[in-house]
Protein backbone atom coordinates (compact mmCIF):
# COMPACT_ATOMS: atom_id res chain seq x y z
CA UNK A 1 0.00 0.00 0.00
CA UNK A 2 1.43 3.36 -1.00
CA UNK A 3 0.56 7.00 -0.74
CA UNK A 4 0.65 9.65 -3.45
CA UNK A 5 2.71 12.59 -2.25
CA UNK A 6 4.90 15.27 -3.70
CA UNK A 7 8.27 15.78 -2.00
CA UNK A 8 7.55 19.34 -0.78
CA UNK A 9 3.85 18.74 -0.14
CA UNK A 10 2.43 17.95 3.28
CA UNK A 11 -0.75 16.60 1.71
CA UNK A 12 -1.14 12.81 1.51
CA UNK A 13 -3.58 11.07 -0.77
CA UNK A 14 -4.18 7.52 0.45
CA UNK A 15 -6.78 5.59 -1.60
CA UNK A 16 -9.20 3.44 0.37
CA UNK A 17 -10.25 -0.12 -0.45
CA UNK A 18 -10.15 -0.99 -4.13
CA UNK A 19 -9.31 2.53 -5.28
CA UNK A 20 -6.09 3.70 -6.92
CA UNK A 21 -4.47 7.07 -7.64
CA UNK A 22 -3.28 7.66 -11.21
CA UNK A 23 -1.27 10.53 -12.66
CA UNK A 24 -2.16 11.13 -16.31
CA UNK A 25 0.58 11.19 -18.92
CA UNK A 26 1.04 14.55 -20.61
CA UNK A 27 -0.89 15.00 -23.86
CA UNK A 28 0.84 15.90 -27.09
CA UNK A 29 1.25 19.62 -27.73
CA UNK A 30 1.66 19.32 -31.51
CA UNK A 31 -0.01 17.22 -34.16
CA UNK A 32 1.81 14.95 -36.59
CA UNK A 33 1.64 17.80 -39.13
CA UNK A 34 3.36 20.20 -36.72
CA UNK A 35 0.32 22.23 -35.62
CA UNK A 36 0.61 23.45 -32.02
CA UNK A 37 -2.53 22.71 -30.00
CA UNK A 38 -3.72 24.98 -27.19
CA UNK A 39 -4.74 23.40 -23.87
CA UNK A 40 -8.44 23.75 -24.67
CA UNK A 41 -8.10 21.75 -27.91
CA UNK A 42 -6.13 18.85 -26.44
CA UNK A 43 -7.87 15.67 -25.43
CA UNK A 44 -7.05 14.37 -22.00
CA UNK A 45 -5.23 11.07 -22.41
CA UNK A 46 -6.83 7.93 -21.03
CA UNK A 47 -3.45 6.66 -19.94
CA UNK A 48 -1.43 7.21 -16.79
CA UNK A 49 0.89 5.89 -14.13
CA UNK A 50 -0.33 4.36 -10.87
CA UNK A 51 1.11 6.36 -7.95
CA UNK A 52 -0.83 4.81 -5.03
CA UNK A 53 -2.86 1.66 -4.43
CA UNK A 54 -5.50 1.01 -1.77
CA UNK A 55 -5.71 -2.02 0.49
CA UNK A 56 -7.84 -4.07 -1.94
CA UNK A 57 -11.46 -5.04 -2.48
CA UNK A 58 -13.40 -6.32 0.52
CA UNK A 59 -14.69 -9.85 -0.09
CA UNK A 60 -17.90 -11.40 1.26
CA UNK A 61 -15.99 -13.36 3.91
CA UNK A 62 -14.43 -10.16 5.32
CA UNK A 63 -10.97 -10.65 3.85
CA UNK A 64 -9.35 -8.36 1.28
CA UNK A 65 -8.48 -9.33 -2.29
CA UNK A 66 -4.97 -8.16 -3.16
CA UNK A 67 -4.80 -5.50 -5.86
CA UNK A 68 -3.71 -6.56 -9.33
CA UNK A 69 -1.95 -3.20 -9.78
CA UNK A 70 1.14 -1.76 -8.17
CA UNK A 71 2.94 1.57 -8.07
CA UNK A 72 4.59 2.47 -11.36
CA UNK A 73 2.22 0.46 -13.58
CA UNK A 74 1.27 2.32 -16.77
CA UNK A 75 -2.45 1.78 -17.35
CA UNK A 76 -5.22 2.52 -19.84
CA UNK A 77 -8.57 3.54 -18.41
CA UNK A 78 -11.93 4.69 -19.69
CA UNK A 79 -12.14 8.40 -20.48
CA UNK A 80 -14.92 8.95 -17.91
CA UNK A 81 -13.16 7.08 -15.11
CA UNK A 82 -12.22 8.58 -11.82
CA UNK A 83 -12.52 11.77 -9.86
CA UNK A 84 -10.01 14.53 -10.55
CA UNK A 85 -8.00 15.76 -7.58
CA UNK A 86 -5.39 18.53 -7.73
CA UNK A 87 -2.57 18.64 -5.19
CA UNK A 88 0.15 21.29 -5.47
CA UNK A 89 -0.79 22.03 -9.11
CA UNK A 90 -0.49 18.34 -10.09
CA UNK A 91 -3.63 16.62 -11.33
CA UNK A 92 -4.38 13.09 -10.14
CA UNK A 93 -7.29 10.74 -10.78
CA UNK A 94 -8.84 8.76 -7.95
CA UNK A 95 -10.57 5.74 -9.47
CA UNK A 96 -11.66 2.18 -8.83
CA UNK A 97 -9.38 -0.62 -9.89
CA UNK A 98 -12.24 -1.88 -12.11
CA UNK A 99 -11.97 1.31 -14.22
CA UNK A 100 -8.56 0.17 -15.50
CA UNK A 101 -8.87 -1.50 -18.88
CA UNK A 102 -5.30 -2.71 -19.36
CA UNK A 103 -1.74 -2.51 -18.06
CA UNK A 104 0.87 -1.43 -20.62
CA UNK A 105 4.02 -3.37 -20.10
C-alpha positions, 0 to 999 in steps of 0.5 A: 500500500502506497501514498501519493505525495509530492516531496515538498507537499504535506498533503497525503492522498491515500486511496481506500479499499479498491481505489487507486491514484493515477497521474495522467501522462502529458498530452501531445502539444503538436499534431503529426503535421506540426500544428501546435494545439492549445490546452483547450483543444487537447484531449485528456489522455486515457493513460497514466501511471499508478502512484498509489494503491488502496488495500484491496477489495473487501470480499464477502468473507471479510478478507481483502483481495490483493490489488492486481496493480502496483505503483509504477504500472502504466495503465489505460482507463476509460475516459470517464473514469475517476474523480479529478483531484489537484494537489500542489498544481499536479492533477491526479485521478482517484478511481476504482481498480475496475476502471482500469482496462489494461496494463501497458508493459 
